[in-house]
């Protein structure tokens, strides 16, 4: 189920539109399984996923002024190991990504689809939250885009790096859902444990999640008909719309 978390920034309006661009086979997999796929964080292409920005890393070199002298050496030793420890966290985080935009995005169509036979699920932030019916705790919020050389982030929560990305990705306007599966053994952490192999399947209410389905700009008519027929075969009557991006200009 959705669970609020202070690290995850909520949009001012829960009715904002969000989009997920995918191919037909992934749409059918979602409809058939009634589960959204959350990818293990270290499987994304961006090598900065889950990492701390430079100011946070540099801050590890400094000992708090109020720390007793006899504890300062151990503190520095721990901080020196922090980078190696932090490299493990992405293996225990799974993420599901959406694009926030009032309109469909030409850039997203090109970025996420390999052919014209693709679709975009259009939902809203509020629908996304309400659709999560899995037993797993799912945190959802906006991604913040920062300069990793200059900007620091709040270091009080281990999930902070997972809701920040570099400014180079600002075009994504990402809303992300996140599930954590820590490798705990009693009161300790065991990084030898592999809990998430590649991702997690999170149960959702399909009718709550999907508001409309948009068919790719250059998709042939038979493909739009196929999408509509497939949805009806599963008992859904979603509105199927052809993308408007290739409409003729009026001049």
C-alpha positions in Angstrom: 0.0 0.0 0.0 1.0 3.6 -0.5 2.7 5.0 2.6 3.7 8.7 3.2 7.3 9.5 3.9 8.9 12.9 4.7 11.6 12.4 2.1 9.1 12.0 -0.8 7.8 15.4 -2.0 4.2 15.4 -3.0 2.8 17.5 -5.8 0.5 20.4 -5.0 -2.3 18.9 -7.1 -2.9 15.2 -7.0 -4.8 15.5 -10.3 -1.7 16.2 -12.3 -1.4 13.9 -15.3 1.3 11.2 -15.3 2.4 9.0 -18.2 4.1 5.7 -18.6 5.4 5.0 -22.1 5.8 1.3 -23.1 5.4 -1.2 -25.8 2.4 -3.5 -26.4 3.9 -6.6 -24.8 4.6 -4.7 -21.5 1.0 -3.3 -21.6 -0.4 -6.8 -21.8 2.0 -8.0 -19.1 0.6 -5.3 -16.8 -3.0 -6.0 -17.6 -2.6 -9.8 -17.4 -0.6 -9.8 -14.1 -2.3 -6.8 -12.6 1.1 -5.8 -11.3 3.4 -2.9 -12.0 7.0 -3.7 -12.5 9.5 -2.0 -10.1 13.1 -2.2 -11.5 16.0 -2.8 -9.1 17.7 0.5 -8.9 21.2 -0.6 -10.0 19.7 -2.0 -13.2 19.0 1.5 -14.6 21.5 3.0 -17.0 22.2 6.1 -14.9 25.3 5.3 -12.8 24.4 8.1 -10.4 21.2 6.4 -9.2 21.2 6.2 -5.4 24.5 8.0 -5.1 25.2 11.1 -2.9 26.3 14.4 -4.4 29.8 15.8 -3.9 29.0 18.2 -1.0 27.6 15.3 1.0 30.7 13.1 0.3 33.1 16.0 1.1 31.3 16.5 4.5 32.4 13.1 5.6 35.9 14.4 6.1 34.8 16.7 8.9 34.3 15.7 12.5 31.3 17.3 14.4 32.6 19.9 16.9 30.6 18.4 19.8 31.9 14.9 19.3 34.2 13.7 22.2 37.8 13.4 21.2 37.9 9.7 22.1 35.2 9.0 19.5 36.6 11.1 16.7 38.9 8.5 15.2 36.2 5.8 15.0 33.8 8.4 13.5 36.3 9.2 10.7 37.0 5.5 10.1 33.3 4.9 9.6 32.9 7.9 7.3 35.8 6.6 5.2 33.9 3.3 4.7 30.6 5.1 4.0 31.1 5.2 0.2 31.6 1.4 0.0 28.5 0.8 2.2 26.4 3.2 0.1 27.2 1.3 -3.1 25.1 -1.6 -1.8 21.8 0.3 -1.2 20.6 0.4 -4.9 20.5 -3.4 -4.9 17.8 -3.3 -2.3 15.6 -0.6 -3.8 13.1 -1.1 -6.6 11.7 1.8 -8.6 8.7 2.4 -10.9 8.9 5.6 -13.0 6.3 7.9 -14.5 6.5 11.2 -16.4 4.5 14.2 -15.1 3.0 16.4 -17.8 -0.3 17.9 -18.7 0.3 16.8 -22.3 1.9 13.8 -24.1 5.6 14.3 -24.7 7.3 13.9 -28.1 10.6 13.4 -26.4 9.2 10.6 -24.2 7.7 8.8 -27.2 11.2 8.8 -28.9 13.1 7.9 -25.7 11.1 4.9 -24.6 9.6 3.3 -27.7 11.7 1.3 -30.2 8.9 1.1 -32.9 5.6 2.8 -33.8 3.7 0.0 -32.1 3.7 1.5 -28.6 1.3 3.1 -26.1 1.3 5.6 -23.3 -0.8 4.9 -20.2 -2.2 8.2 -18.9 -3.1 8.3 -15.2 -3.0 10.9 -12.5 -0.8 11.1 -9.4 -3.9 10.5 -7.2 -4.9 7.5 -9.2 -1.4 6.0 -9.0 -1.4 6.3 -5.2 -4.8 4.8 -4.8 -4.1 1.9 -7.3 -1.4 0.4 -5.1 -3.0 -2.6 -3.3 0.1 -4.7 -2.6 1.1 -5.6 0.9 4.5 -4.0 0.3 5.0 -0.4 1.5 5.3 1.8 -1.6 6.6 5.4 -1.2 5.7 7.8 -4.1 6.9 11.3 -4.8 8.5 13.8 -7.2 12.2 13.5 -8.2 14.3 16.6 -7.5 17.0 17.6 -10.0 20.2 19.1 -8.7 23.8 19.9 -9.6 25.7 17.0 -8.1 28.9 19.0 -8.0 27.4 21.9 -6.0 24.2 20.9 -4.4 23.9 18.8 -1.2 20.8 16.9 -0.1 19.4 16.2 3.4 21.6 13.4 4.8 19.2 12.4 7.6 17.5 9.6 5.6 19.0 6.8 3.5 16.3 7.2 0.9 17.3 10.8 0.0 19.6 9.9 -2.9 16.8 7.8 -4.5 14.6 10.9 -5.0 17.3 13.1 -6.5 18.8 13.0 -10.0 21.2 15.2 -12.0 19.9 18.2 -13.8 20.7 16.5 -17.1 17.6 14.4 -16.6 15.3 17.2 -15.7 13.3 16.6 -19.0 12.0 13.4 -17.4 9.8 15.3 -14.8 9.8 12.0 -13.0 7.3 10.7 -10.5 8.6 7.6 -8.9 7.3 4.8 -6.7 9.8 3.1 -4.5 10.0 -0.2 -2.5 12.9 -1.0 -0.2 13.8 -4.6 0.9 16.7 -4.3 3.3 19.0 -7.3 3.8 18.6 -7.5 7.6 19.7 -10.5 9.7 18.5 -9.8 13.2 19.8 -6.3 13.9 22.6 -6.4 11.3 22.9 -6.0 7.6 24.1 -8.8 5.3 25.1 -7.4 1.9 25.8 -11.0 0.7 22.0 -11.5 0.6 20.3 -11.0 -2.8 16.7 -10.1 -2.1 15.6 -8.4 -5.4 16.9 -10.4 -8.4 16.0 -7.8 -11.1 12.8 -6.2 -9.9 9.5 -6.6 -8.0 5.9 -7.1 -9.2 3.6 -4.8 -7.2 -0.1 -5.5 -7.2 -2.3 -2.7 -8.5 -6.0 -2.1 -9.2 -5.9 -1.7 -13.0 -9.2 0.3 -13.4 -8.0 2.8 -10.8 -4.6 3.2 -12.3 -5.4 3.6 -16.0 -7.5 6.6 -17.1 -6.8 6.5 -20.8 -4.5 4.7 -23.2 -2.8 6.8 -26.0 -1.5 5.0 -29.1 1.9 6.1 -30.6 1.9 9.0 -33.2 2.8 6.8 -36.2 1.0 3.7 -35.2 -1.2 2.2 -37.9 -5.0 2.0 -37.4 -4.9 -1.8 -37.0 -2.6 -1.4 -34.0 -5.1 1.0 -32.3 -7.9 -1.6 -33.0 -5.7 -4.3 -31.6 -5.1 -2.4 -28.3 -8.9 -1.7 -28.0 -9.7 -5.4 -28.7 -7.2 -6.6 -26.2 -8.5 -4.4 -23.4 -12.1 -5.5 -24.1 -10.9 -9.2 -23.9 -9.7 -8.5 -20.4 -13.0 -6.8 -19.5 -11.8 -3.2 -19.6 -13.4 -0.4 -21.6 -10.6 2.3 -21.4 -10.7 5.2 -23.8 -8.2 4.5 -26.5 -6.8 7.7 -28.2 -4.5 8.2 -31.2 -1.6 10.5 -30.4 -2.3 14.1 -31.6 1.4 14.8 -32.3 1.2 14.1 -36.0 -2.0 16.1 -36.7 -1.8 18.3 -39.7 -1.0 22.0 -39.1 -3.8 24.4 -40.1 -1.6 27.3 -41.3 
